[in-house]
Amino acid sequence: MKKKLFMLGLGFCLLAAACSGKNAEKEKHVSQSTEDAANPSGNGDKLQDDGLGAGGASQEEADGKGPGADGKDQAEDGKGRETGDASQTEAGAGSQTDSQGLTEPPEVTFKDYSQNINDDESGALMLAVTENCPVITIKGKEDISQKMNMVFEQQHISNQEEIGTKVQQAKDYYKELTKEEAKAWGGFGYGMTYKAVHISTRILSIVAESYDWQGSAHPNTWTSTYCFDVTTGDLLYLADVFKDEAKARTIVERHILDTITKDPYKDGLMDDYESYVGDIMTENTFYLTDKGLTVICNPYMVTTYAVGMIEINVPYEELKETIHEKYLASIK
């Protein structure tokens, strides 16, 4: 158990970067005129489903350096949200009046911030960075587009701060290498790669795959989610989606258990996995599609790293008594 908690704790650093962008959105979404908000519409490539761009290896499981984060902390801190938050109520009041959604879905493109950072003195690669920042455009709704884009611009700023730290770590590590080791050196890796998994006139769901590689057997990886109501630009809380969250959680947890206890996942379960099933669905690990709710189960939550990320899909038919009608009606 201690080993697992240590592994989960280490991965919280990865999740923190994803959360920070969402925290910033929550704090700023009452103000629609922030001068620093980026509006790079038209830049980047069209909607794409590219995955992680950097290969490599990372922390050893034997070292206890897994990518997971403590589920209980995520449930409390994920997306920087508290379900009773007054500012969310104020910002949403009067704005969620469009029960029919938009006339056209948003357009999602991606701005590429990928780069290789080399050491000034030796010229050796220190850090390979992969990042494709979403840019959302809604025709005639620039204020809503700006609100959603701010989330990802703030995340990009947080990534830059983390990249600076990673580069310095790489330089410190490189200085300690022998000449032979330096010849084989390939640098560290860090990235956050986004893809849009659902776009409609009511819901935009985006998944972010993060990784951090510092030369060990496999990268630390974590998948987080961003689920927006595109009629307001607001990130959705679980409490926004469900009118009976407790009942919804019971249904979701049943689906999680049914999924992970069957092939191909059952052989990778941790000894105490049942203790953590209730921690899997957080503000950072759910999104909506046209078919139902999807929950992300990250490595080291209930399974070993080798199992990878698991997606648990729960049909709307089973959630219809717990979900708010405006979302159920617009996406079923």
C-alpha positions in Angstrom: 0.0 0.0 0.0 2.8 2.4 0.8 4.4 1.8 -2.5 1.1 2.6 -4.3 0.5 5.8 -2.4 4.0 6.9 -3.2 3.5 6.2 -6.9 0.2 8.0 -6.9 1.6 11.0 -5.1 4.5 11.4 -7.5 2.1 11.6 -10.5 0.2 14.4 -8.9 2.9 16.8 -10.3 1.7 15.9 -13.8 -1.9 16.4 -12.9 -1.2 19.7 -11.2 -0.2 21.3 -14.5 -3.5 20.2 -16.1 -5.4 21.5 -13.1 -3.8 24.9 -13.0 -5.2 25.9 -16.4 -8.7 24.9 -15.2 -8.2 26.8 -11.9 -7.4 29.9 -13.9 -10.5 29.6 -16.0 -12.7 29.3 -13.0 -11.1 32.4 -11.4 -11.4 34.5 -14.5 -14.6 33.4 -16.2 -16.6 36.2 -14.6 -14.5 38.7 -16.6 -14.8 38.5 -20.3 -12.2 41.1 -21.2 -8.9 39.8 -19.9 -6.2 41.6 -21.8 -3.8 38.6 -21.8 -6.4 36.2 -23.3 -4.9 34.8 -26.5 -7.2 34.7 -29.6 -5.1 32.8 -32.1 -8.1 31.8 -34.3 -7.0 30.5 -37.6 -3.7 29.2 -36.4 -2.8 25.6 -36.2 -4.0 22.6 -38.0 -7.6 21.3 -38.4 -9.1 18.9 -35.9 -6.7 16.0 -35.5 -6.5 12.9 -33.4 -2.7 12.8 -32.9 -1.5 11.0 -29.8 1.7 11.5 -27.8 4.4 12.7 -30.0 7.5 11.7 -28.0 8.5 8.2 -27.3 10.9 7.0 -24.8 11.0 5.5 -21.3 10.6 6.8 -17.8 10.5 6.0 -14.1 10.8 2.3 -13.1 7.8 0.7 -11.4 10.3 -0.8 -9.0 11.3 2.8 -7.9 7.7 3.5 -7.1 7.6 6.5 -9.5 4.3 6.0 -11.2 2.1 8.6 -12.9 -1.0 8.3 -10.8 -2.3 11.0 -8.5 -4.2 10.4 -5.3 -7.8 9.9 -6.2 -9.2 11.5 -3.1 -7.2 14.7 -3.7 -8.4 14.7 -7.3 -12.0 14.5 -6.3 -11.5 17.5 -4.1 -9.1 19.6 -6.2 -9.7 18.4 -9.8 -10.4 21.3 -12.2 -10.0 23.6 -9.2 -13.7 23.2 -8.6 -15.9 23.1 -5.5 -19.4 22.0 -6.4 -20.9 24.8 -4.2 -18.8 27.5 -5.7 -20.6 30.8 -5.6 -18.7 32.4 -8.5 -19.7 29.6 -10.9 -23.4 30.2 -9.9 -23.1 33.9 -10.5 -21.3 33.5 -13.9 -23.8 30.8 -15.0 -26.9 32.6 -13.9 -28.8 33.9 -16.8 -26.3 32.5 -19.3 -27.5 28.9 -19.6 -30.8 29.8 -21.2 -30.1 28.3 -24.6 -31.7 24.8 -24.2 -31.3 24.1 -27.9 -27.5 24.7 -28.1 -25.7 26.5 -30.9 -26.8 26.5 -34.5 -23.4 25.2 -35.5 -20.8 23.3 -33.5 -17.5 25.0 -32.6 -14.4 24.7 -34.8 -11.3 23.2 -33.1 -7.8 23.7 -34.4 -4.5 23.2 -32.7 -1.5 25.5 -32.3 1.8 23.6 -32.2 4.2 24.6 -29.5 6.5 21.6 -29.9 10.2 22.2 -29.7 13.6 20.7 -29.0 15.6 22.6 -26.3 19.4 22.2 -26.6 22.2 23.0 -24.3 23.9 26.3 -25.3 27.4 25.1 -24.6 27.4 21.5 -25.8 24.6 21.7 -28.3 23.2 18.4 -26.8 19.4 17.9 -26.6 18.1 18.6 -23.2 14.4 18.3 -23.5 12.0 17.3 -26.4 8.7 19.1 -25.9 5.4 18.1 -27.5 2.4 20.4 -27.1 -0.5 21.2 -29.4 -2.7 23.9 -27.8 -6.4 23.8 -28.8 -7.9 27.0 -30.4 -11.7 27.1 -30.3 -13.7 29.2 -32.7 -17.5 29.8 -32.5 -18.8 32.1 -35.3 -20.5 35.1 -33.8 -19.6 34.1 -30.2 -16.1 35.5 -29.7 -16.6 36.0 -26.0 -17.5 32.4 -25.5 -14.6 31.2 -27.7 -12.2 33.5 -25.7 -13.4 32.0 -22.4 -12.6 28.5 -23.5 -9.4 29.4 -25.2 -8.2 31.1 -22.0 -8.3 27.7 -20.2 -5.7 26.3 -22.7 -3.6 29.5 -22.9 -3.3 29.4 -19.1 -2.3 25.8 -19.3 0.3 26.6 -21.9 1.8 29.2 -19.6 1.9 26.7 -16.8 3.6 24.2 -19.2 6.3 26.8 -20.0 7.1 27.1 -16.3 7.3 23.4 -15.9 9.5 23.1 -19.1 12.0 25.5 -17.5 12.3 23.3 -14.5 12.7 20.2 -16.6 15.4 21.8 -18.7 17.4 22.6 -15.7 17.0 19.1 -14.3 18.3 17.7 -17.6 21.3 20.0 -17.6 22.2 19.0 -14.0 21.8 15.3 -15.0 23.9 15.7 -18.2 26.8 17.3 -16.3 27.2 14.2 -14.2 27.4 11.8 -17.2 30.7 10.2 -18.3 31.9 10.9 -21.9 30.6 7.6 -23.0 27.2 8.2 -21.3 27.1 11.6 -22.9 27.5 10.2 -26.3 24.4 8.0 -25.8 22.4 10.8 -24.2 19.1 11.5 -25.9 17.6 14.1 -23.6 14.5 14.1 -21.5 10.9 14.4 -22.7 7.8 16.3 -21.7 4.5 16.9 -23.3 0.8 17.6 -23.3 -1.1 16.5 -26.4 -4.8 17.3 -26.9 -7.5 15.8 -29.0 -11.2 16.7 -29.4 -13.2 13.5 -28.7 -16.7 15.1 -29.1 -17.9 18.3 -30.7 -21.6 19.3 -30.8 -23.8 22.3 -30.6 -24.0 21.8 -26.8 -20.9 19.9 -25.7 -17.2 20.1 -26.5 -15.1 17.3 -24.9 -11.3 17.5 -25.1 -8.8 14.9 -23.8 -5.2 15.8 -22.8 -2.5 13.1 -22.6 0.5 14.2 -20.5 3.9 12.6 -20.2 7.1 13.2 -18.4 10.2 11.1 -19.3 13.5 11.3 -17.5 15.4 8.3 -18.8 13.8 5.3 -17.1 11.9 2.3 -18.3 8.7 4.2 -19.3 7.3 7.7 -19.1 5.0 8.9 -16.4 1.7 9.4 -18.1 -1.6 10.9 -17.2 -4.9 11.6 -19.1 -7.1 14.5 -18.1 -10.3 15.9 -19.6 -11.9 19.2 -20.4 -15.7 19.1 -20.9 -17.4 22.5 -21.9 -20.9 23.7 -22.3 -20.3 25.6 -25.6 -23.4 27.8 -25.1 -21.7 29.5 -22.2 -18.0 28.5 -22.5 -18.1 27.1 -19.0 -16.1 24.0 -17.9 -18.6 21.5 -16.5 -18.6 20.2 -13.0 -20.0 16.8 -12.1 -22.6 18.8 -10.2 -23.4 20.7 -13.4 -24.1 17.5 -15.3 -25.9 15.5 -12.6 -28.9 16.4 -10.6 -28.3 13.3 -8.5 -24.5 12.9 -8.4 -24.5 10.3 -5.6 -26.8 8.0 -7.6 -24.8 8.6 -10.8 -21.6 7.6 -9.0 -23.2 4.4 -7.9 -24.1 3.6 -11.5 -20.6 4.6 -12.8 -18.7 2.6 -10.2 -20.7 -0.5 -11.1 -19.6 0.0 -14.7 -16.0 0.5 -13.6 -15.9 -2.7 -11.6 -17.6 -4.6 -14.5 -14.9 -3.3 -16.9 -11.7 -3.7 -14.9 -12.5 -7.2 -13.6 -12.7 -8.7 -17.1 -10.2 -9.2 -19.8 -7.9 -7.6 -20.8 -7.6 -5.7 -17.5 -8.3 -8.2 -14.7 -4.7 -9.6 -14.6 -3.3 -6.1 -14.0 -5.4 -5.2 -11.0 -3.6 -4.1 -7.8 -4.3 -6.1 -4.6 -6.3 -3.3 -3.0 -8.0 -2.0 -6.2 -11.5 -2.0 -4.7 -10.5 0.7 -2.2 -9.9 3.1 -5.0 -12.8 2.5 -7.4 -14.8 5.4 -5.9 -11.8 7.8 -6.5 -11.6 7.2 -10.3 -14.3 9.6 -11.5 -13.2 13.2 -10.7 -13.6 16.6 -12.2 -10.6 15.9 -14.4 -11.5 12.5 -15.7 -15.0 12.6 -17.2 -16.4 13.8 -20.5 -19.6 13.6 -22.5 -20.2 12.3 -26.0 -23.4 11.7 -28.1 -23.7 8.2 -26.6 -23.0 8.7 -22.9 -20.5 9.5 -20.1 -16.9 8.4 -20.4 -14.7 8.1 -17.4 -10.9 7.8 -17.6 -9.1 5.3 -15.3 -5.4 6.3 -15.3 -2.5 3.9 -14.6 -1.9 3.2 -10.9 -5.4 4.1 -9.8 -6.5 0.4 -9.7 -4.2 -1.3 -12.2 -0.5 -1.4 -13.0 1.2 0.8 -15.5 1.4 -1.9 -18.1 -2.4 -2.0 -18.4 -2.4 1.6 -19.6 -5.3 4.1 -19.5 -8.8 2.6 -19.5 -12.0 4.3 -20.8 -15.2 3.3 -19.1 -18.4 4.2 -21.1 -21.7 4.5 -19.4 -24.8 4.9 -21.7 -27.2 7.8 -21.2 -30.0 5.3 -20.9 -28.7 4.2 -17.6 -28.0 7.8 -16.4 -31.3 9.4 -17.6 -32.7 9.7 -14.1 -29.6 11.3 -12.8 -28.5 13.7 -15.5 -29.8 17.2 -16.1 -32.3 17.2 -19.0 -30.7 20.0 -20.9 -27.6 17.9 -21.5 -29.5 14.6 -22.0 -31.9 16.1 -24.5 -29.2 17.9 -26.5 -26.8 14.9 -27.0 -28.9 11.7 -26.9 
